[in-house]
Each structure stands twice: as C-alpha cells, then as structure tokens.
C-alpha cells in the first residue's frame, strides 16, 4: 500500500512541472509568441491606392502548401478612371457643379483571382521583417455606369432656364460645356449599368512586420495588368484602350490560425 502511495506521489511531482510547461507553451502559441509554429491558414483585409485615380479594398484567404509557400484566393474592388479625366465647371453659373467633360461611364472593377505567395526572407524574430512575393491570375468583372448630366435649356432670352437630367451623348447638345450645369446624382442611370469581362495578372512584393506570429501587418506594392477583348468605353474625344497597367500601394491587416 505504501509503495502505491509513493508511486502516486512520484508521478504527481514529476507530472506537475510537465503540465505547467505544456500550459505555458500553449499560452505562448495563443499569444503568437512562438516563432516555431506553422499556422496553416490566414485571412487578410487590405486598403490600397492605385495609379488609376482612386482607392481599392481587398480580401485574401491563404493556406500553406509548404513551409514557405501558400495558395491564395483574393477578391478586390476598386474604382477605375481614365488618365485624361479632368473636372470642369461651367463658368457662366456661380453655383454650377463640377463634371468630367467627355466621360462616358463610371467604372467599378471586381477582381476574383487565385495565386501563390512565396516567402523570400523569413523573420528571425518578431522585430524583423518578412519579405514575400505573390502572383495572381483571375477575372475582371468591370461595371460601367453611364454618365448623366444636368443640362440647361433656354427657350428665350427672357425666360428662366430649365434644367433637365439626361445621359451624356457625344456630339449632341449636352456635349458642350456651356450647356451643362453639372453632374447628376451618381445613382441616376444605375439600372443601365453594363458588365465588361476581362482578365488580370498581378505581381506583388509585401513586407510583413507584425510583432506577433499569429497576426499579419504588411505593406504591399505591385503591378496589375488588366486585359479586355475590346476597348472600354471610358471617354469620348480620347483614346480608349484594351490593356491597362496599374501600380498600387496597399496596407494589409489579418490573422493566422491552425
């Protein structure tokens, strides 16, 4: 009986430090302080500026296929402007609203895509920076909403001008700056939105600097090529294109998990 008691005490004494060590290890993992742990999954949210005149939002879902390589899914949404867009104001009227002369449509792009991310330089400690390279291929779903303008009509010199809201059409009465009071509400004509499909390719480099191994904070910069089977109807009186090259700078936040 006494031998059993002694054996139980021995097991208890030796197991308690081991249990405490395991609990401490798990706590370090939960806090993201153990660099030797491979988190297989990650999700990130990004905000970026780009050279086609606006902002974009992105979401990515990644999964490790090896220690330094991840398979990535992404979806982005951004506006898209022609480089020749210049805001104009009718100088005749003091309260006239700004509009872009010759703008045929406003564009919003959705980019669902797949790709891979390779780690070029791993973190040595939580104060260092990890360098990663990514590349993606995917679809462009480009939504084009027609431009509507508030147009001034004068029936006689003494009559009060009237304002009508109508779609901009090149070569017509509303294609003259002095006849336009300003841009109409963005939602006017939204039911006439059309979709222009295309393809995109992306190459990017990111610099991840989070102080925890289960968190992601990164700066990313890269280039995107958008290709369409025909020219996008962006501007009248300007050259429209089928292919567009865009540079961007993105801030990324996210987390990792098993």
Short mmCIF file of the C-alpha atoms (twelve columns), coordinates in Angstrom:
data_MODEL
# 
_entry.id   MODEL 
# 
loop_
_atom_site.group_PDB 
_atom_site.id 
_atom_site.type_symbol 
_atom_site.label_atom_id 
_atom_site.label_alt_id 
_atom_site.label_comp_id 
_atom_site.label_asym_id 
_atom_site.label_seq_id 
_atom_site.Cartn_x 
_atom_site.Cartn_y 
_atom_site.Cartn_z 
_atom_site.pdbx_PDB_model_num 
ATOM 1   C CA . UNK A 1   0.000   0.000  0.000   1 
ATOM 2   C CA . UNK A 2   2.791   2.412  0.917   1 
ATOM 3   C CA . UNK A 3   4.566   1.622  -2.378  1 
ATOM 4   C CA . UNK A 4   1.465   2.619  -4.319  1 
ATOM 5   C CA . UNK A 5   1.227   5.871  -2.394  1 
ATOM 6   C CA . UNK A 6   4.883   6.648  -3.051  1 
ATOM 7   C CA . UNK A 7   4.474   5.859  -6.764  1 
ATOM 8   C CA . UNK A 8   1.443   8.136  -6.963  1 
ATOM 9   C CA . UNK A 9   3.333   10.965 -5.231  1 
ATOM 10  C CA . UNK A 10  6.295   10.484 -7.599  1 
ATOM 11  C CA . UNK A 11  4.066   10.616 -10.684 1 
ATOM 12  C CA . UNK A 12  2.264   13.680 -9.342  1 
ATOM 13  C CA . UNK A 13  5.518   15.508 -8.562  1 
ATOM 14  C CA . UNK A 14  7.009   14.800 -11.986 1 
ATOM 15  C CA . UNK A 15  3.781   15.468 -13.940 1 
ATOM 16  C CA . UNK A 16  3.008   18.876 -12.450 1 
ATOM 17  C CA . UNK A 17  6.062   20.670 -13.963 1 
ATOM 18  C CA . UNK A 18  5.403   18.980 -17.315 1 
ATOM 19  C CA . UNK A 19  1.759   20.079 -17.273 1 
ATOM 20  C CA . UNK A 20  2.813   23.599 -16.332 1 
ATOM 21  C CA . UNK A 21  5.337   23.633 -19.193 1 
ATOM 22  C CA . UNK A 22  2.707   22.419 -21.679 1 
ATOM 23  C CA . UNK A 23  0.282   25.058 -20.453 1 
ATOM 24  C CA . UNK A 24  2.932   27.746 -20.813 1 
ATOM 25  C CA . UNK A 25  3.776   26.538 -24.347 1 
ATOM 26  C CA . UNK A 26  0.111   26.632 -25.329 1 
ATOM 27  C CA . UNK A 27  -0.241  30.112 -23.846 1 
ATOM 28  C CA . UNK A 28  2.734   31.322 -25.914 1 
ATOM 29  C CA . UNK A 29  1.151   29.847 -29.043 1 
ATOM 30  C CA . UNK A 30  -2.194  31.504 -28.278 1 
ATOM 31  C CA . UNK A 31  -0.430  34.845 -27.836 1 
ATOM 32  C CA . UNK A 32  1.505   34.372 -31.075 1 
ATOM 33  C CA . UNK A 33  4.913   34.447 -29.384 1 
ATOM 34  C CA . UNK A 34  6.286   31.101 -30.635 1 
ATOM 35  C CA . UNK A 35  8.061   31.500 -33.988 1 
ATOM 36  C CA . UNK A 36  8.495   27.724 -34.416 1 
ATOM 37  C CA . UNK A 37  4.770   27.185 -35.006 1 
ATOM 38  C CA . UNK A 38  3.380   26.899 -38.555 1 
ATOM 39  C CA . UNK A 39  -0.096  28.395 -38.835 1 
ATOM 40  C CA . UNK A 40  -1.634  26.728 -41.871 1 
ATOM 41  C CA . UNK A 41  -4.360  29.317 -42.548 1 
ATOM 42  C CA . UNK A 42  -4.584  33.091 -42.789 1 
ATOM 43  C CA . UNK A 43  -7.096  35.763 -43.726 1 
ATOM 44  C CA . UNK A 44  -6.285  39.390 -44.520 1 
ATOM 45  C CA . UNK A 45  -8.047  42.640 -45.353 1 
ATOM 46  C CA . UNK A 46  -6.360  45.375 -47.386 1 
ATOM 47  C CA . UNK A 47  -6.837  49.010 -48.401 1 
ATOM 48  C CA . UNK A 48  -4.850  50.437 -51.299 1 
ATOM 49  C CA . UNK A 49  -4.290  53.417 -53.537 1 
ATOM 50  C CA . UNK A 50  -3.560  52.962 -57.230 1 
ATOM 51  C CA . UNK A 51  -2.393  54.872 -60.266 1 
ATOM 52  C CA . UNK A 52  -5.809  54.800 -61.983 1 
ATOM 53  C CA . UNK A 53  -7.071  57.504 -59.683 1 
ATOM 54  C CA . UNK A 54  -8.660  56.074 -56.595 1 
ATOM 55  C CA . UNK A 55  -8.939  53.553 -53.780 1 
ATOM 56  C CA . UNK A 56  -9.459  49.823 -53.537 1 
ATOM 57  C CA . UNK A 57  -10.399 47.167 -50.985 1 
ATOM 58  C CA . UNK A 58  -9.256  43.548 -50.917 1 
ATOM 59  C CA . UNK A 59  -9.723  40.299 -49.018 1 
ATOM 60  C CA . UNK A 60  -7.419  37.275 -49.188 1 
ATOM 61  C CA . UNK A 61  -7.581  33.751 -47.844 1 
ATOM 62  C CA . UNK A 62  -4.325  31.789 -47.734 1 
ATOM 63  C CA . UNK A 63  -3.274  28.240 -46.880 1 
ATOM 64  C CA . UNK A 64  0.221   26.775 -46.640 1 
ATOM 65  C CA . UNK A 65  1.154   24.109 -49.181 1 
ATOM 66  C CA . UNK A 66  4.717   24.018 -47.808 1 
ATOM 67  C CA . UNK A 67  6.670   25.832 -45.128 1 
ATOM 68  C CA . UNK A 68  7.386   28.840 -47.354 1 
ATOM 69  C CA . UNK A 69  4.625   28.685 -49.965 1 
ATOM 70  C CA . UNK A 70  0.903   29.494 -49.718 1 
ATOM 71  C CA . UNK A 71  -2.018  29.054 -52.044 1 
ATOM 72  C CA . UNK A 72  -4.053  32.282 -52.125 1 
ATOM 73  C CA . UNK A 73  -7.583  33.302 -53.056 1 
ATOM 74  C CA . UNK A 74  -8.385  37.001 -53.365 1 
ATOM 75  C CA . UNK A 75  -11.138 39.383 -54.313 1 
ATOM 76  C CA . UNK A 76  -10.656 43.103 -54.901 1 
ATOM 77  C CA . UNK A 77  -12.983 46.015 -55.577 1 
ATOM 78  C CA . UNK A 78  -11.825 49.400 -56.861 1 
ATOM 79  C CA . UNK A 79  -12.822 52.359 -58.981 1 
ATOM 80  C CA . UNK A 80  -11.142 52.906 -62.334 1 
ATOM 81  C CA . UNK A 81  -10.560 56.217 -64.109 1 
ATOM 82  C CA . UNK A 82  -9.219  57.279 -67.481 1 
ATOM 83  C CA . UNK A 83  -5.913  59.202 -67.172 1 
ATOM 84  C CA . UNK A 84  -7.388  62.099 -69.165 1 
ATOM 85  C CA . UNK A 85  -10.284 62.741 -66.770 1 
ATOM 86  C CA . UNK A 86  -10.300 66.418 -65.725 1 
ATOM 87  C CA . UNK A 87  -13.081 68.044 -63.711 1 
ATOM 88  C CA . UNK A 88  -14.740 71.012 -65.439 1 
ATOM 89  C CA . UNK A 89  -17.172 73.694 -64.190 1 
ATOM 90  C CA . UNK A 90  -19.474 75.796 -66.353 1 
ATOM 91  C CA . UNK A 91  -18.079 79.343 -65.882 1 
ATOM 92  C CA . UNK A 92  -21.402 81.053 -66.678 1 
ATOM 93  C CA . UNK A 93  -23.195 79.968 -63.482 1 
ATOM 94  C CA . UNK A 94  -21.824 80.665 -59.993 1 
ATOM 95  C CA . UNK A 95  -23.392 77.586 -58.398 1 
ATOM 96  C CA . UNK A 96  -22.627 75.180 -61.228 1 
ATOM 97  C CA . UNK A 97  -21.459 71.689 -60.212 1 
ATOM 98  C CA . UNK A 98  -18.294 70.028 -61.398 1 
ATOM 99  C CA . UNK A 99  -18.323 67.278 -64.017 1 
ATOM 100 C CA . UNK A 100 -15.810 65.479 -66.243 1 
ATOM 101 C CA . UNK A 101 -16.219 66.604 -69.821 1 
ATOM 102 C CA . UNK A 102 -16.404 63.662 -72.229 1 
ATOM 103 C CA . UNK A 103 -16.801 60.967 -69.558 1 
ATOM 104 C CA . UNK A 104 -18.988 58.180 -70.905 1 
ATOM 105 C CA . UNK A 105 -19.139 55.866 -67.889 1 
ATOM 106 C CA . UNK A 106 -18.046 55.440 -64.276 1 
ATOM 107 C CA . UNK A 107 -16.230 52.152 -63.654 1 
ATOM 108 C CA . UNK A 108 -16.042 49.728 -60.754 1 
ATOM 109 C CA . UNK A 109 -13.858 46.621 -61.035 1 
ATOM 110 C CA . UNK A 110 -14.240 43.346 -59.129 1 
ATOM 111 C CA . UNK A 111 -11.240 41.034 -59.389 1 
ATOM 112 C CA . UNK A 112 -11.662 37.455 -58.105 1 
ATOM 113 C CA . UNK A 113 -8.405  35.568 -58.508 1 
ATOM 114 C CA . UNK A 114 -6.100  32.744 -57.405 1 
ATOM 115 C CA . UNK A 115 -2.367  32.708 -56.885 1 
ATOM 116 C CA . UNK A 116 0.598   31.783 -54.737 1 
ATOM 117 C CA . UNK A 117 2.742   33.577 -52.191 1 
ATOM 118 C CA . UNK A 118 6.378   32.619 -51.623 1 
ATOM 119 C CA . UNK A 119 8.435   33.687 -48.612 1 
ATOM 120 C CA . UNK A 120 11.746  35.134 -49.797 1 
ATOM 121 C CA . UNK A 121 13.089  36.040 -46.342 1 
ATOM 122 C CA . UNK A 122 11.665  34.685 -43.088 1 
ATOM 123 C CA . UNK A 123 11.526  36.570 -39.821 1 
ATOM 124 C CA . UNK A 124 14.448  35.963 -37.479 1 
ATOM 125 C CA . UNK A 125 12.492  37.387 -34.557 1 
ATOM 126 C CA . UNK A 126 9.284   39.352 -34.023 1 
ATOM 127 C CA . UNK A 127 11.056  42.683 -34.535 1 
ATOM 128 C CA . UNK A 128 12.292  41.770 -38.015 1 
ATOM 129 C CA . UNK A 129 10.536  41.953 -41.400 1 
ATOM 130 C CA . UNK A 130 9.423   39.061 -43.604 1 
ATOM 131 C CA . UNK A 131 9.667   39.602 -47.374 1 
ATOM 132 C CA . UNK A 132 7.177   37.810 -49.613 1 
ATOM 133 C CA . UNK A 133 6.433   37.640 -53.344 1 
ATOM 134 C CA . UNK A 134 2.926   36.958 -54.698 1 
ATOM 135 C CA . UNK A 135 1.448   36.417 -58.124 1 
ATOM 136 C CA . UNK A 136 -2.196  36.104 -59.151 1 
ATOM 137 C CA . UNK A 137 -4.359  35.401 -62.185 1 
ATOM 138 C CA . UNK A 138 -8.074  36.000 -62.337 1 
ATOM 139 C CA . UNK A 139 -11.123 37.610 -63.893 1 
ATOM 140 C CA . UNK A 140 -12.087 41.255 -64.312 1 
ATOM 141 C CA . UNK A 141 -15.775 41.986 -63.801 1 
ATOM 142 C CA . UNK A 142 -15.925 45.648 -64.797 1 
ATOM 143 C CA . UNK A 143 -19.187 47.501 -64.159 1 
ATOM 144 C CA . UNK A 144 -19.807 50.562 -66.353 1 
ATOM 145 C CA . UNK A 145 -22.492 53.026 -65.206 1 
ATOM 146 C CA . UNK A 146 -23.435 55.667 -67.800 1 
ATOM 147 C CA . UNK A 147 -22.755 59.331 -67.048 1 
ATOM 148 C CA . UNK A 148 -25.820 61.519 -66.519 1 
ATOM 149 C CA . UNK A 149 -25.688 65.321 -66.571 1 
ATOM 150 C CA . UNK A 150 -27.918 68.206 -65.531 1 
ATOM 151 C CA . UNK A 151 -28.367 70.127 -68.781 1 
ATOM 152 C CA . UNK A 152 -29.505 73.755 -69.141 1 
ATOM 153 C CA . UNK A 153 -32.177 74.628 -71.713 1 
ATOM 154 C CA . UNK A 154 -33.097 78.207 -72.669 1 
ATOM 155 C CA . UNK A 155 -36.234 78.846 -74.744 1 
ATOM 156 C CA . UNK A 156 -35.774 82.615 -74.948 1 
ATOM 157 C CA . UNK A 157 -33.583 85.407 -73.655 1 
ATOM 158 C CA . UNK A 158 -36.132 86.490 -71.014 1 
ATOM 159 C CA . UNK A 159 -37.292 83.058 -69.882 1 
ATOM 160 C CA . UNK A 160 -35.855 81.300 -66.844 1 
ATOM 161 C CA . UNK A 161 -33.592 78.448 -67.923 1 
ATOM 162 C CA . UNK A 162 -34.796 74.929 -67.138 1 
ATOM 163 C CA . UNK A 163 -32.600 72.029 -66.095 1 
ATOM 164 C CA . UNK A 164 -33.127 68.505 -67.420 1 
ATOM 165 C CA . UNK A 165 -31.263 65.376 -66.347 1 
ATOM 166 C CA . UNK A 166 -30.149 63.262 -69.270 1 
ATOM 167 C CA . UNK A 167 -27.498 60.790 -70.334 1 
ATOM 168 C CA . UNK A 168 -24.339 62.253 -71.805 1 
ATOM 169 C CA . UNK A 169 -24.117 61.569 -75.548 1 
ATOM 170 C CA . UNK A 170 -21.114 62.764 -77.585 1 
ATOM 171 C CA . UNK A 171 -21.919 65.116 -80.456 1 
ATOM 172 C CA . UNK A 172 -25.274 66.255 -79.051 1 
ATOM 173 C CA . UNK A 173 -26.481 69.379 -77.239 1 
ATOM 174 C CA . UNK A 174 -25.123 68.153 -73.882 1 
ATOM 175 C CA . UNK A 175 -21.632 67.720 -75.345 1 
ATOM 176 C CA . UNK A 176 -20.963 71.461 -74.902 1 
ATOM 177 C CA . UNK A 177 -19.605 72.714 -71.567 1 
ATOM 178 C CA . UNK A 178 -21.718 75.912 -71.610 1 
ATOM 179 C CA . UNK A 179 -24.907 73.813 -71.817 1 
ATOM 180 C CA . UNK A 180 -24.131 71.680 -68.763 1 
ATOM 181 C CA . UNK A 181 -24.986 72.739 -65.216 1 
ATOM 182 C CA . UNK A 182 -23.152 69.814 -63.647 1 
ATOM 183 C CA . UNK A 183 -23.055 66.115 -62.937 1 
ATOM 184 C CA . UNK A 184 -26.311 64.398 -61.939 1 
ATOM 185 C CA . UNK A 185 -26.685 62.078 -58.961 1 
ATOM 186 C CA . UNK A 186 -24.437 59.014 -59.144 1 
ATOM 187 C CA . UNK A 187 -27.469 56.738 -58.813 1 
ATOM 188 C CA . UNK A 188 -29.174 58.219 -61.877 1 
ATOM 189 C CA . UNK A 189 -28.957 55.604 -64.632 1 
ATOM 190 C CA . UNK A 190 -27.599 52.867 -62.368 1 
ATOM 191 C CA . UNK A 191 -30.137 50.438 -63.856 1 
ATOM 192 C CA . UNK A 192 -28.381 50.846 -67.220 1 
ATOM 193 C CA . UNK A 193 -25.070 49.523 -65.850 1 
ATOM 194 C CA . UNK A 194 -23.317 47.037 -68.130 1 
ATOM 195 C CA . UNK A 195 -20.602 44.461 -67.360 1 
ATOM 196 C CA . UNK A 196 -17.364 44.197 -69.348 1 
ATOM 197 C CA . UNK A 197 -15.486 40.934 -68.637 1 
ATOM 198 C CA . UNK A 198 -11.724 40.656 -68.823 1 
ATOM 199 C CA . UNK A 199 -8.655  39.052 -67.275 1 
ATOM 200 C CA . UNK A 200 -5.967  40.321 -64.912 1 
ATOM 201 C CA . UNK A 201 -2.462  39.329 -63.832 1 
ATOM 202 C CA . UNK A 202 -0.643  40.639 -60.761 1 
ATOM 203 C CA . UNK A 203 2.884   40.561 -59.353 1 
ATOM 204 C CA . UNK A 204 3.457   41.908 -55.838 1 
ATOM 205 C CA . UNK A 205 6.037   42.154 -53.054 1 
ATOM 206 C CA . UNK A 206 4.991   42.555 -49.429 1 
ATOM 207 C CA . UNK A 207 6.835   43.356 -46.208 1 
ATOM 208 C CA . UNK A 208 5.244   41.802 -43.109 1 
ATOM 209 C CA . UNK A 209 6.166   43.387 -39.745 1 
ATOM 210 C CA . UNK A 210 3.615   42.234 -37.121 1 
ATOM 211 C CA . UNK A 211 5.042   41.788 -33.604 1 
ATOM 212 C CA . UNK A 212 3.118   38.529 -33.135 1 
ATOM 213 C CA . UNK A 213 3.487   35.418 -35.256 1 
ATOM 214 C CA . UNK A 214 -0.276  34.791 -35.432 1 
ATOM 215 C CA . UNK A 215 -1.009  38.326 -36.685 1 
ATOM 216 C CA . UNK A 216 -0.352  39.982 -40.036 1 
ATOM 217 C CA . UNK A 217 0.593   43.594 -40.673 1 
ATOM 218 C CA . UNK A 218 2.155   44.291 -44.036 1 
ATOM 219 C CA . UNK A 219 2.870   46.856 -46.711 1 
ATOM 220 C CA . UNK A 220 2.493   45.593 -50.271 1 
ATOM 221 C CA . UNK A 221 3.393   47.132 -53.587 1 
ATOM 222 C CA . UNK A 222 2.899   45.679 -57.020 1 
ATOM 223 C CA . UNK A 223 1.645   45.932 -60.585 1 
ATOM 224 C CA . UNK A 224 -1.604  44.754 -62.189 1 
ATOM 225 C CA . UNK A 225 -2.317  44.254 -65.890 1 
ATOM 226 C CA . UNK A 226 -5.994  44.319 -66.925 1 
ATOM 227 C CA . UNK A 227 -6.865  42.967 -70.388 1 
ATOM 228 C CA . UNK A 228 -10.215 43.207 -72.223 1 
ATOM 229 C CA . UNK A 229 -11.407 41.816 -75.570 1 
ATOM 230 C CA . UNK A 230 -12.383 45.346 -76.668 1 
ATOM 231 C CA . UNK A 231 -11.733 48.959 -75.711 1 
ATOM 232 C CA . UNK A 232 -13.540 50.106 -72.567 1 
ATOM 233 C CA . UNK A 233 -15.971 52.987 -73.263 1 
ATOM 234 C CA . UNK A 234 -14.411 55.380 -70.771 1 
ATOM 235 C CA . UNK A 235 -14.092 58.733 -72.562 1 
ATOM 236 C CA . UNK A 236 -15.333 60.478 -75.674 1 
ATOM 237 C CA . UNK A 237 -12.785 62.504 -77.673 1 
ATOM 238 C CA . UNK A 238 -9.928  60.496 -76.094 1 
ATOM 239 C CA . UNK A 239 -8.165  57.242 -76.898 1 
ATOM 240 C CA . UNK A 240 -9.611  54.281 -75.005 1 
ATOM 241 C CA . UNK A 241 -7.662  51.062 -74.529 1 
ATOM 242 C CA . UNK A 242 -7.985  47.301 -74.149 1 
ATOM 243 C CA . UNK A 243 -4.969  46.922 -71.861 1 
ATOM 244 C CA . UNK A 244 -4.197  48.844 -68.684 1 
ATOM 245 C CA . UNK A 245 -1.172  48.699 -66.365 1 
ATOM 246 C CA . UNK A 246 -1.693  49.810 -62.772 1 
ATOM 247 C CA . UNK A 247 0.723   50.270 -59.861 1 
ATOM 248 C CA . UNK A 248 -0.544  50.206 -56.287 1 
ATOM 249 C CA . UNK A 249 0.446   50.532 -52.631 1 
ATOM 250 C CA . UNK A 250 -1.529  48.541 -50.061 1 
ATOM 251 C CA . UNK A 251 -1.820  48.280 -46.272 1 
ATOM 252 C CA . UNK A 252 -2.741  44.787 -45.045 1 
ATOM 253 C CA . UNK A 253 -4.063  43.502 -41.698 1 
ATOM 254 C CA . UNK A 254 -5.034  39.963 -40.764 1 
ATOM 255 C CA . UNK A 255 -4.545  36.897 -38.600 1 
ATOM 256 C CA . UNK A 256 -3.316  33.308 -38.805 1 
ATOM 257 C CA . UNK A 257 -4.760  30.136 -37.349 1 
ATOM 258 C CA . UNK A 258 -4.371  26.364 -37.463 1 
# 
